[in-house]
Amino acid sequence: MAWSLLIVDDHADFRAGVRALLEVGDFHVLGEAADGESAIEAARRLRPQVVLLDIQLPDIDGFAVAERLAAGADPPVVVLTSSRTAEAFRHRLRAARSVRGFVAKAELSGECLSALLA
């Protein structure tokens, strides 16, 4: 089964690389967003099954975006990512009820993301 996906990150090169990486696997990238507000709008418009969401965005952080997405109708599955490790966000990740999981950018792959979604 192919998952529909929205990629949210403020670095265009990272978004392009992740798109190329995931589109060869079980993912269909519907769109990209560079900040939290754009991510919320794109998720409402595109209705992806999954949002790959950077924690550190220029306007609002990924945790706040995930909460807002979870409050909507038919919310997507949210997987957070960061160039930092999970340990850096340990307490917030444990408390985050609106996210499925976390993948460090250095470890991101189609297989890793698929395993989180299984």
Helices and strands as residue ranges (DSSP letters): E 3-8, H 12-23, E 27-33, H 36-46, E 50-54, H 62-70, E 77-82, G 86-89, H 90-95, E 101-104, G 105-107, H 110-117
